[in-house]
Amino acid sequence: MPIQLAAALAIGLGAIGPGLGIGILASKAMEAIGRNPEAAPTIQTNMILGIVFAEAIAIYALVVALLIMFVPAVK
């Protein structure tokens, strides 16, 4: 039971940050494109890079949760 709780906390808390970050990033990018449509390609490229880096953190959290679940603890 404690192992499942630890894995759930690892992925749950590890996904909150990137989720909020991606939401804020996309919101500000759309606001910037609305203010300056000529800069849309540059803004979009930077937004996609930011999303990729934020999503990498969520993938690391998933790997940690899987390691907690499937790697036996040393006693």
C-alpha positions in Angstrom: 0.0 0.0 0.0 2.7 2.6 0.8 4.4 1.9 -2.5 1.3 2.6 -4.5 0.7 5.8 -2.5 4.3 6.9 -3.2 4.0 6.2 -6.9 0.6 8.1 -7.0 2.1 11.1 -5.3 5.2 11.1 -7.6 3.1 11.2 -10.8 0.4 13.4 -9.3 2.6 16.1 -8.0 5.0 15.7 -10.9 2.2 16.4 -13.4 0.7 19.5 -11.6 3.7 21.7 -12.3 4.0 21.0 -16.1 0.3 21.2 -16.5 0.1 24.6 -14.9 3.3 25.7 -16.8 1.9 24.7 -20.2 -1.4 26.4 -19.5 0.3 29.7 -18.6 2.7 29.4 -21.4 0.0 28.8 -24.1 -2.1 31.6 -22.6 0.7 34.2 -22.8 1.7 33.0 -26.3 -1.9 33.5 -27.6 -2.0 36.9 -25.9 1.3 37.9 -27.6 0.1 36.7 -31.0 -3.1 38.7 -30.5 -1.1 41.8 -29.8 1.5 41.3 -32.6 0.3 38.9 -35.3 3.4 39.5 -37.4 5.5 37.8 -34.8 3.3 34.6 -34.7 5.9 32.2 -36.2 8.6 33.2 -33.7 6.2 33.1 -30.8 4.8 29.8 -31.9 8.3 28.2 -32.2 9.3 29.4 -28.7 6.0 28.2 -27.3 6.5 24.7 -28.7 10.0 24.6 -27.3 8.7 25.6 -23.8 6.0 23.0 -24.0 8.5 20.3 -24.9 10.7 21.2 -21.9 7.8 21.3 -19.5 6.5 18.0 -20.8 9.9 16.4 -20.2 9.5 17.1 -16.5 6.2 15.2 -16.5 7.8 12.3 -18.3 10.6 12.2 -15.6 7.9 12.0 -12.9 6.3 9.1 -14.8 9.6 7.3 -14.9 10.1 7.8 -11.2 6.6 6.5 -10.4 7.2 3.4 -12.5 10.6 2.9 -10.8 8.9 3.1 -7.4 6.2 0.6 -8.5 8.4 -2.0 -10.2 11.9 -1.9 -8.7 12.0 -3.9 -5.5 13.1 -2.1 -2.4 16.3 -3.2 -0.7 15.6 -4.4 2.8 
